[in-house]
């Protein structure tokens, strides 16, 4: 999953970016409203963490512009403790959830998981397909109860598939959702990740759709 992190406080941004990457997300960062607006309009991000007090363009205006442009990704806003009206305005502007500063990183991660689940129409934090079980809270993957060790990229690919069982996923789509913008994206490396994943998962789980991409099926 790809998260857009918008926060102008460099220390907080770095801290959150580190925690998000450790939790398995591809992270795009912005430290001002103009860059945030652009990234949210142009990049297929899956979820956004949006600070409201931002230089150049404030967070509420950014959110307005995204929603006007029919960008529907879930957005969690970060608000100042003293400013309850920001929450109201934020939710009225199309925010899906909010957190008041200061907050615990664990709470942010839990709320993002819930937003992603809701956006994908999944009720449980544990995704299951055949004998494969992926716990989005711990990042743990098991096959028939046995733990499987995946790299960050492999995990993101599998999580993306597990959110859409049976659906065709093109290489381009996969590339766009598992890498942050500044990553050197090469669709050939997707094939490498899928190849490695297949060796760790039940045979036939990730099927190739000739000339199109992949699909979680069989198993
Ligand atoms: Ca701020």
Boltz pocket constraint, residues with backbone or C-beta under 6 A from the ligand:
constraints:
  - pocket:
      binder: B
      contacts: [[A, 7], [A, 8], [A, 9], [A, 51], [A, 52], [A, 53], [A, 54]]
      max_distance: 6.0
